[in-house]
Amino acid sequence: MKLLAGIALLGLALASSLTWNPTPRIEEVAFRPNGEYRYLFNGQVTTGLALPNTEQSATRIQAIVILQPVDERFLFQLNEIRFGSIQEEFEPHKLLPFERYQLARIGQRH
């Protein structure tokens, strides 16, 4: 939970636009010393009652995560971040496609 909150706050701090490359290049499949690692992160937080015919509310984040080992530390960076929100009836246990979300605009000061 702390990781998700940290990622969300870091995303707000780093994001400056809603431009998104629909086909990000994510090539890493194994750990290599002194390498750079890219991963596609998809997160969704859903609230509401899991009952038939009830509305759910959800927030979604999608970003490319870059990890770089430096000495005994890792540099952590989020690129091409986008946020969205939705409030309607849907299956709360499934990750919804981003096209169903209303994109949240993030200003320069974040």
N, C-alpha and C positions, 0 to 999 in steps of 0.2 A: 504494500500500500504506500509506504514511504517512497519507494522507487517510482511508482506511477505519479505521485504528487510531485516529486523532484523532476521527472521528465516533463510534466505539464508546465511547471514553472520555468524550467529551462527553455522549453519550447516557446513560451510567451516572450521570454527575454531575447531569443534569437530570431524569431520569425519577423519578417518585414513585408512579405507579400503572399499572395495566394497562387502564384504561378506553380504549376505542378507538371512534372514530366510523367506521363502515364505509363511509361515503360522504363523504370529505373534500372540501371545496370548493377546487379548484385551478383558477384561472381564467386565470392569466397565460400568454400565448402569444408575447409579444414584449417586448423591452426598452423601458422608458419611464423617462426621467430622473425622479429623486425619487419613485420608486415602491417598493412592497413586493412581493416576488416569492415565491410559494409553489410548492413542488414536492413531489411524493410520492416519497420515497426508498425503494427496495426493495433490500436487499443480502442475499447468501447466500454463506457460505464453506463449501465442501465438502471433506472429506478422506476418503481411502480409495483403494483400487485400483479403477480403472475396468474391472473384469472382470465377466463375467456371474456371477450368483449370489453376489455378495459384498456385505456390508453397507457402507454409507457413513455418515458422520457429518456433520452440517451444523448451522450456527448461522445464524439469520436475524434481520435487523433491518428494521423498517419504521417510518418516521417522516415527519412533514411538516416540510420544511426551509423556513425563512423567511429570506430575504436582504433587508437594507435598506441602501441606499447612504447613508453619512453622510460628507460632505466627500470625502476621498480614500480612505475605508475602507468596508468592508462589515460590518454586524453579521450574525452567523450564529447562528440559533436552531433548535433541534429541538423540536417539539411532538408530542404524542400518540405517544410512542415505545413500541414493544413489541419484545421479544426472544423468540426461541424456539429450541429445539434438537430434534434428531431423530437417531436411530441405527437405521437399517433399510436394507433393499435398495430402491434407487430409482435413477433415471437422474440421474447427477451433474451433467449439463450443463443441466438444466432448473430453473427457479425453481419450487419447490413451493408450493402454496397454504398459507397460514398455518394453516389448520385442521388440517393434518397434523402440525404442530409441537406440542411440549409447551411452553407459555408459561413463561418465566422470570420470577419475581417479583423486583422490584428494590426494595430497602428505601429508607427516607427518607434514610439517611446517605449514599447514593450520589448 
